[in-house]
Amino acid sequence: MRLAAASLPVLLLSACATPRMHSEEELNVAGLACGLSYGELIQDEEAKKLLILFREAPSPIQRRCVYDWARERHLKLVVIDSIKFPEE
C-alpha cells in the first residue's frame, strides 16, 4: 500500500511530461527502425508535441511503429499520406 501511495505523484508528473525536441539523427534512427527512409519523420521546433510522418501511403505496420515511438515520448503523431509529387 505504501508503494502505491508513494508512486502516485510520480505517475501524475510523468503524465504531464513536456516533449523535447529530438535530433534529426534520432528521428532518422526511429524512422529506419520502422521501415521509413531518411527525412520521413520530422518534428517542428514550434510544435514540439507533433511528430510528423511524411510518406505516401505508409503501411499499417509503419504507422503503428511510429505511433508507438511517438507515444512513448509523449508526442502526437500526424500522418501526411496524400502526397502528390509533380512528375518531372
N, C-alpha and C positions, 0 to 999 in steps of 0.2 A: 504494500500500500504506500509506503514511504517513497519507493522508487517511482511509482506512478505520479505521485504528487510533486516530486522533485523534477520530473521530466516534462511536466505540463508547460512551464514557462519556456523551456527550450523549444518545444513543439510550436507554441504560439509565435515565438520570434522567428523560427525558421519559415513559417508560412508567410511572413512579411518580408522575406529576403529580397533585396534590391538586385536586379540583374546587373551584371557587369558587362563591359564591352569586351568581346572576345577578339583575339587577334585573327588576322587573315589566315595564318598558319593553322590555328585551332579550328577554324571553320572549314578549311580545306581537308584537314585530317578527319573531321567528323563527316564531311561530305563524301570523301573517298570510302570511308568505312560503311557508308550507306549506299554505295554504288553510284555516286554522282561524280561529276567532273569538277575540276578546279573552278572556283568562282561561282558555283551554282547555289551556294549558301552565303547570304550576306546579312549583315547587321548594321543598321543605320545608327550613326552616333547620336542623332537627335531622338531616335525612338529605340532606345536600348532594349526595351521589353520585346521587340519584334525580331524574330528570326525569319528571314525571307528565303523561301525555296523558289528559285528562278529556273524552271526547267519545263520544257514542253512535254506534257503527258507523263509525269513521273508515275512509276508503278505503285500499287498499294503498299508493297513491301518497302520501297524507298520512302514513301510518305510516313509510314509507321515508324521506321527507323529514325527519321529526322524529328518526328513528333516526340518520340521518347527522349531523344537527346535534348531537345528544347525544354521539355517538361522538367527534366532533371535539373536544369539550370534556370528554372523559373522564367522561361521565355514563352511568348505566344508565337505559334507558327502561322505564317502567312504563305500560302502557296499561289504562285503566279504560273499557271499552266496553259493558258490560252495565248500562246505567243505566235505571232505571225511575222516571221522574218522576211524581208523583201528578197526576192531571188535576184542574184547578180548575173 
